[in-house]
Amino acid sequence: MLAAGLLTACSKKKSGNGPAKPQEQGLVVTLTDVSETTPTAAPGASYPFSVNVTSTMPAQGVTVTVEVKTQAGTVIPQPPMPPQTGTPIQVTLVDLPELKTCTVTITIASVNDPEKNSVTKTFVITNKTDGPGN
């Protein structure tokens, strides 16, 4: 009985669900080859640009979600991107409609904590071509 009492007295009590996981640095992101203040001119139906994560990259990387909408609200599907662990992140918009202006919304989110650590950037782009060969 004495031994059982000593074991109980010496055992360490656990509190909570273990140690708190360290908080990630908030994402800081810049875009290259597009303007967030004036419309960007695309020379065709596709347009490449870069997303630069200037803060510390989260250990498990980030997801990049791209949404392109015409002024009428029509969504132009963009290819999905796998999680990214390096920077810069290369993005290519596709199927931009001829002589139309679109709003591009890019969301960059931590794989580990997307609700608390994400950044959304928006810019406007216009495909300046009016058909093949022009």
C-alpha positions as CSV (number, residue, x, y, z in Angstrom):
1,M,0.0,0.0,0.0
2,L,2.8,2.4,0.8
3,A,4.4,1.8,-2.6
4,A,1.2,2.6,-4.4
5,G,0.8,5.8,-2.4
6,L,4.4,6.8,-3.3
7,L,3.8,6.1,-7.0
8,T,0.7,8.3,-7.0
9,A,2.3,11.1,-5.1
10,C,5.3,11.1,-7.5
11,S,3.4,10.9,-10.7
12,K,3.3,14.1,-12.7
13,K,-0.1,15.6,-13.5
14,K,-0.6,16.5,-17.1
15,S,-2.4,19.7,-17.9
16,G,-4.1,20.5,-21.2
17,N,-3.3,18.8,-24.5
18,G,0.4,19.0,-24.3
19,P,2.7,21.9,-25.1
20,A,1.3,24.7,-27.3
21,K,2.6,24.5,-30.8
22,P,4.7,27.5,-31.8
23,Q,2.8,30.2,-33.7
24,E,3.8,30.7,-37.3
25,Q,5.0,34.1,-38.5
26,G,2.2,35.9,-40.4
27,L,2.5,35.6,-44.1
28,V,3.9,38.6,-46.0
29,V,3.5,38.4,-49.8
30,T,4.3,40.5,-52.8
31,L,3.3,40.0,-56.5
32,T,5.8,40.5,-59.3
33,D,4.9,41.4,-62.9
34,V,1.4,42.6,-62.0
35,S,0.1,45.9,-60.5
36,E,-2.3,45.9,-57.6
37,T,-3.2,49.6,-58.2
38,T,-3.5,49.9,-62.0
39,P,-4.8,47.3,-64.6
40,T,-2.2,44.9,-65.9
41,A,-2.2,44.3,-69.7
42,A,-1.9,40.7,-70.8
43,P,-0.5,40.2,-74.4
44,G,-2.7,37.1,-74.9
45,A,-4.9,34.5,-73.3
46,S,-2.3,33.5,-70.7
47,Y,-0.2,35.6,-68.4
48,P,2.7,34.5,-66.0
49,F,3.6,36.2,-62.8
50,S,5.3,35.5,-59.5
51,V,4.1,35.3,-55.9
52,N,6.9,36.1,-53.5
53,V,6.6,35.0,-49.8
54,T,8.9,37.6,-48.1
55,S,8.2,36.4,-44.6
56,T,9.4,33.0,-43.2
57,M,7.8,30.2,-45.3
58,P,5.7,28.0,-43.0
59,A,7.4,24.6,-42.4
60,Q,4.7,22.7,-44.4
61,G,4.4,25.3,-47.1
62,V,1.5,27.3,-48.5
63,T,-1.5,26.7,-50.8
64,V,-2.1,29.1,-53.6
65,T,-5.7,29.5,-54.8
66,V,-6.4,31.6,-57.9
67,E,-9.8,32.9,-58.9
68,V,-10.4,34.8,-62.2
69,K,-13.8,36.5,-62.8
70,T,-15.0,38.7,-65.7
71,Q,-16.7,42.0,-65.0
72,A,-20.0,40.2,-65.6
73,G,-19.1,37.7,-62.8
74,T,-18.3,34.7,-64.9
75,V,-15.6,32.5,-63.3
76,I,-12.8,31.4,-65.5
77,P,-11.4,28.2,-64.1
78,Q,-7.7,28.1,-63.4
79,P,-5.6,25.0,-62.9
80,P,-5.2,23.9,-59.3
81,M,-1.7,24.2,-57.7
82,P,-0.1,21.7,-55.3
83,P,1.2,23.1,-52.0
84,Q,4.4,25.2,-52.4
85,T,7.4,25.2,-50.2
86,G,9.7,27.6,-52.1
87,T,9.6,31.2,-53.3
88,P,9.0,32.7,-55.7
89,I,5.9,30.8,-56.7
90,Q,5.3,30.8,-60.5
91,V,1.6,31.3,-61.5
92,T,0.2,31.4,-65.0
93,L,-3.3,32.6,-65.7
94,V,-5.0,30.8,-68.5
95,D,-8.0,31.3,-70.8
96,L,-8.2,35.0,-70.3
97,P,-11.0,36.2,-72.7
98,E,-10.1,38.4,-75.6
99,L,-10.5,42.2,-75.0
100,K,-12.1,41.6,-71.6
101,T,-11.1,42.9,-68.2
102,C,-11.0,40.3,-65.3
103,T,-10.4,40.5,-61.6
104,V,-7.9,38.1,-60.2
105,T,-8.0,37.1,-56.6
106,I,-5.1,35.1,-55.2
107,T,-5.2,33.5,-51.7
108,I,-1.9,32.3,-50.2
109,A,-2.5,30.2,-47.0
110,S,-0.4,28.2,-44.6
111,V,-0.9,24.5,-45.1
112,N,-0.7,24.1,-41.3
113,D,-3.0,26.9,-40.3
114,P,-5.0,28.3,-43.2
115,E,-7.7,30.0,-41.1
116,K,-5.2,32.1,-39.1
117,N,-2.4,32.6,-41.5
118,S,-3.4,33.6,-45.0
119,V,-3.1,36.6,-47.3
120,T,-5.4,37.6,-50.2
121,K,-4.2,39.8,-53.1
122,T,-6.4,41.2,-55.9
123,F,-5.6,42.8,-59.2
124,V,-7.2,43.6,-62.5
125,I,-6.0,42.3,-65.8
126,T,-7.1,42.8,-69.5
127,N,-6.3,40.5,-72.4
128,K,-5.4,43.1,-75.1
129,T,-5.7,40.7,-78.0
130,D,-8.7,40.3,-80.2
131,G,-8.1,36.9,-81.7
132,P,-5.5,34.5,-83.1
133,G,-2.7,36.2,-85.0
134,N,-3.5,39.7,-83.8
